[in-house]
C-alpha cells in the first residue's frame, strides 16, 4: 500500500499543529461520509419498489428521495 504522507525520521513527532489539523481533517471526513451515507439512504428509500404501490406514488417517492438527498448534500457543501 502506498503511503502518501511525508515520511518522518526516527524519533520525530508531529507538531501539535499538525496533529490538530489531522484531527480536524478526520472529523470533516467523517461528517462528509455520514452525509453521503444519509443521502444514499434517502435515495434508496425513495427508489424502493413496493409492488402494491401506485406508479404515480412511486414516482413521487423517488422525487422526494432525490430532493432530500440533494438537500443533504447541499447542506454540507458537497
mmCIF file of the C-alpha atoms, coordinates in Angstrom:
data_MODEL
# 
_entry.id   MODEL 
# 
loop_
_atom_site.group_PDB 
_atom_site.id 
_atom_site.type_symbol 
_atom_site.label_atom_id 
_atom_site.label_alt_id 
_atom_site.label_comp_id 
_atom_site.label_asym_id 
_atom_site.label_entity_id 
_atom_site.label_seq_id 
_atom_site.pdbx_PDB_ins_code 
_atom_site.Cartn_x 
_atom_site.Cartn_y 
_atom_site.Cartn_z 
_atom_site.occupancy 
_atom_site.B_iso_or_equiv 
_atom_site.pdbx_formal_charge 
_atom_site.auth_seq_id 
_atom_site.auth_comp_id 
_atom_site.auth_asym_id 
_atom_site.auth_atom_id 
_atom_site.pdbx_PDB_model_num 
ATOM 1  C CA . UNK A 1 1  ? 0.000   0.000  0.000   1.00 0.00 ? 1  UNK A CA 1 
ATOM 2  C CA . UNK A 1 2  ? 1.331   3.430  -0.856  1.00 0.00 ? 2  UNK A CA 1 
ATOM 3  C CA . UNK A 1 3  ? 1.765   5.908  1.945   1.00 0.00 ? 3  UNK A CA 1 
ATOM 4  C CA . UNK A 1 4  ? 1.092   9.423  0.684   1.00 0.00 ? 4  UNK A CA 1 
ATOM 5  C CA . UNK A 1 5  ? 2.170   11.192 3.857   1.00 0.00 ? 5  UNK A CA 1 
ATOM 6  C CA . UNK A 1 6  ? 5.639   12.648 4.222   1.00 0.00 ? 6  UNK A CA 1 
ATOM 7  C CA . UNK A 1 7  ? 7.966   10.271 5.983   1.00 0.00 ? 7  UNK A CA 1 
ATOM 8  C CA . UNK A 1 8  ? 9.309   11.245 9.378   1.00 0.00 ? 8  UNK A CA 1 
ATOM 9  C CA . UNK A 1 9  ? 12.703  10.306 10.653  1.00 0.00 ? 9  UNK A CA 1 
ATOM 10 C CA . UNK A 1 10 ? 13.126  8.069  13.671  1.00 0.00 ? 10 UNK A CA 1 
ATOM 11 C CA . UNK A 1 11 ? 12.243  9.864  16.869  1.00 0.00 ? 11 UNK A CA 1 
ATOM 12 C CA . UNK A 1 12 ? 10.400  12.759 15.243  1.00 0.00 ? 12 UNK A CA 1 
ATOM 13 C CA . UNK A 1 13 ? 6.918   13.648 16.390  1.00 0.00 ? 13 UNK A CA 1 
ATOM 14 C CA . UNK A 1 14 ? 4.324   15.614 14.504  1.00 0.00 ? 14 UNK A CA 1 
ATOM 15 C CA . UNK A 1 15 ? 3.784   19.055 15.957  1.00 0.00 ? 15 UNK A CA 1 
ATOM 16 C CA . UNK A 1 16 ? 0.616   19.849 17.847  1.00 0.00 ? 16 UNK A CA 1 
ATOM 17 C CA . UNK A 1 17 ? -0.489  21.978 14.903  1.00 0.00 ? 17 UNK A CA 1 
ATOM 18 C CA . UNK A 1 18 ? -0.076  19.037 12.516  1.00 0.00 ? 18 UNK A CA 1 
ATOM 19 C CA . UNK A 1 19 ? -1.969  16.727 14.872  1.00 0.00 ? 19 UNK A CA 1 
ATOM 20 C CA . UNK A 1 20 ? -4.782  19.230 15.306  1.00 0.00 ? 20 UNK A CA 1 
ATOM 21 C CA . UNK A 1 21 ? -5.005  19.693 11.574  1.00 0.00 ? 21 UNK A CA 1 
ATOM 22 C CA . UNK A 1 22 ? -5.171  15.929 11.063  1.00 0.00 ? 22 UNK A CA 1 
ATOM 23 C CA . UNK A 1 23 ? -7.882  15.622 13.719  1.00 0.00 ? 23 UNK A CA 1 
ATOM 24 C CA . UNK A 1 24 ? -9.912  18.382 12.100  1.00 0.00 ? 24 UNK A CA 1 
ATOM 25 C CA . UNK A 1 25 ? -9.494  16.791 8.677   1.00 0.00 ? 25 UNK A CA 1 
ATOM 26 C CA . UNK A 1 26 ? -10.581 13.422 10.051  1.00 0.00 ? 26 UNK A CA 1 
ATOM 27 C CA . UNK A 1 27 ? -13.643 14.965 11.706  1.00 0.00 ? 27 UNK A CA 1 
ATOM 28 C CA . UNK A 1 28 ? -14.552 16.715 8.443   1.00 0.00 ? 28 UNK A CA 1 
ATOM 29 C CA . UNK A 1 29 ? -14.114 13.476 6.504   1.00 0.00 ? 29 UNK A CA 1 
ATOM 30 C CA . UNK A 1 30 ? -16.291 11.573 8.982   1.00 0.00 ? 30 UNK A CA 1 
ATOM 31 C CA . UNK A 1 31 ? -19.011 14.222 8.673   1.00 0.00 ? 31 UNK A CA 1 
ATOM 32 C CA . UNK A 1 32 ? -18.862 14.089 4.886   1.00 0.00 ? 32 UNK A CA 1 
ATOM 33 C CA . UNK A 1 33 ? -19.036 10.284 4.827   1.00 0.00 ? 33 UNK A CA 1 
ATOM 34 C CA . UNK A 1 34 ? -22.038 10.349 7.189   1.00 0.00 ? 34 UNK A CA 1 
ATOM 35 C CA . UNK A 1 35 ? -23.765 12.916 4.970   1.00 0.00 ? 35 UNK A CA 1 
ATOM 36 C CA . UNK A 1 36 ? -23.108 10.803 1.883   1.00 0.00 ? 36 UNK A CA 1 
ATOM 37 C CA . UNK A 1 37 ? -24.485 7.735  3.666   1.00 0.00 ? 37 UNK A CA 1 
ATOM 38 C CA . UNK A 1 38 ? -27.620 9.680  4.622   1.00 0.00 ? 38 UNK A CA 1 
ATOM 39 C CA . UNK A 1 39 ? -28.033 10.871 1.027   1.00 0.00 ? 39 UNK A CA 1 
ATOM 40 C CA . UNK A 1 40 ? -27.668 7.332  -0.340  1.00 0.00 ? 40 UNK A CA 1 
ATOM 41 C CA . UNK A 1 41 ? -30.184 6.092  2.239   1.00 0.00 ? 41 UNK A CA 1 
ATOM 42 C CA . UNK A 1 42 ? -32.678 8.793  1.179   1.00 0.00 ? 42 UNK A CA 1 
ATOM 43 C CA . UNK A 1 43 ? -32.234 7.827  -2.471  1.00 0.00 ? 43 UNK A CA 1 
ATOM 44 C CA . UNK A 1 44 ? -32.621 4.118  -1.729  1.00 0.00 ? 44 UNK A CA 1 
ATOM 45 C CA . UNK A 1 45 ? -35.776 4.664  0.301   1.00 0.00 ? 45 UNK A CA 1 
ATOM 46 C CA . UNK A 1 46 ? -37.204 6.825  -2.467  1.00 0.00 ? 46 UNK A CA 1 
ATOM 47 C CA . UNK A 1 47 ? -36.483 4.140  -5.046  1.00 0.00 ? 47 UNK A CA 1 
ATOM 48 C CA . UNK A 1 48 ? -37.846 1.205  -3.050  1.00 0.00 ? 48 UNK A CA 1 
ATOM 49 C CA . UNK A 1 49 ? -40.428 -0.500 -5.187  1.00 0.00 ? 49 UNK A CA 1 
ATOM 50 C CA . UNK A 1 50 ? -43.468 -1.626 -3.246  1.00 0.00 ? 50 UNK A CA 1 
ATOM 51 C CA . UNK A 1 51 ? -45.482 -3.946 -5.528  1.00 0.00 ? 51 UNK A CA 1 
ATOM 52 C CA . UNK A 1 52 ? -48.847 -2.656 -4.331  1.00 0.00 ? 52 UNK A CA 1 
ATOM 53 C CA . UNK A 1 53 ? -47.848 0.971  -4.727  1.00 0.00 ? 53 UNK A CA 1 
ATOM 54 C CA . UNK A 1 54 ? -49.350 3.076  -7.499  1.00 0.00 ? 54 UNK A CA 1 
ATOM 55 C CA . UNK A 1 55 ? -46.851 4.164  -10.186 1.00 0.00 ? 55 UNK A CA 1 
ATOM 56 C CA . UNK A 1 56 ? -47.621 7.834  -9.552  1.00 0.00 ? 56 UNK A CA 1 
ATOM 57 C CA . UNK A 1 57 ? -46.875 7.373  -5.853  1.00 0.00 ? 57 UNK A CA 1 
ATOM 58 C CA . UNK A 1 58 ? -43.638 5.560  -6.692  1.00 0.00 ? 58 UNK A CA 1 
ATOM 59 C CA . UNK A 1 59 ? -42.517 8.443  -8.910  1.00 0.00 ? 59 UNK A CA 1 
ATOM 60 C CA . UNK A 1 60 ? -43.423 10.924 -6.174  1.00 0.00 ? 60 UNK A CA 1 
ATOM 61 C CA . UNK A 1 61 ? -41.464 8.911  -3.586  1.00 0.00 ? 61 UNK A CA 1 
ATOM 62 C CA . UNK A 1 62 ? -38.430 8.753  -5.883  1.00 0.00 ? 62 UNK A CA 1 
ATOM 63 C CA . UNK A 1 63 ? -38.569 12.505 -6.453  1.00 0.00 ? 63 UNK A CA 1 
ATOM 64 C CA . UNK A 1 64 ? -38.902 13.130 -2.713  1.00 0.00 ? 64 UNK A CA 1 
ATOM 65 C CA . UNK A 1 65 ? -35.889 10.900 -2.023  1.00 0.00 ? 65 UNK A CA 1 
ATOM 66 C CA . UNK A 1 66 ? -33.844 12.680 -4.677  1.00 0.00 ? 66 UNK A CA 1 
ATOM 67 C CA . UNK A 1 67 ? -34.778 16.096 -3.263  1.00 0.00 ? 67 UNK A CA 1 
ATOM 68 C CA . UNK A 1 68 ? -33.865 15.023 0.255   1.00 0.00 ? 68 UNK A CA 1 
ATOM 69 C CA . UNK A 1 69 ? -30.531 13.597 -0.897  1.00 0.00 ? 69 UNK A CA 1 
ATOM 70 C CA . UNK A 1 70 ? -29.799 16.813 -2.789  1.00 0.00 ? 70 UNK A CA 1 
ATOM 71 C CA . UNK A 1 71 ? -30.674 18.960 0.233   1.00 0.00 ? 71 UNK A CA 1 
ATOM 72 C CA . UNK A 1 72 ? -28.466 16.836 2.494   1.00 0.00 ? 72 UNK A CA 1 
ATOM 73 C CA . UNK A 1 73 ? -25.511 17.213 0.154   1.00 0.00 ? 73 UNK A CA 1 
ATOM 74 C CA . UNK A 1 74 ? -26.048 20.951 -0.269  1.00 0.00 ? 74 UNK A CA 1 
ATOM 75 C CA . UNK A 1 75 ? -26.337 21.470 3.487   1.00 0.00 ? 75 UNK A CA 1 
ATOM 76 C CA . UNK A 1 76 ? -22.813 20.107 3.895   1.00 0.00 ? 76 UNK A CA 1 
ATOM 77 C CA . UNK A 1 77 ? -21.375 21.897 0.897   1.00 0.00 ? 77 UNK A CA 1 
ATOM 78 C CA . UNK A 1 78 ? -20.925 18.691 -1.089  1.00 0.00 ? 78 UNK A CA 1 
# 
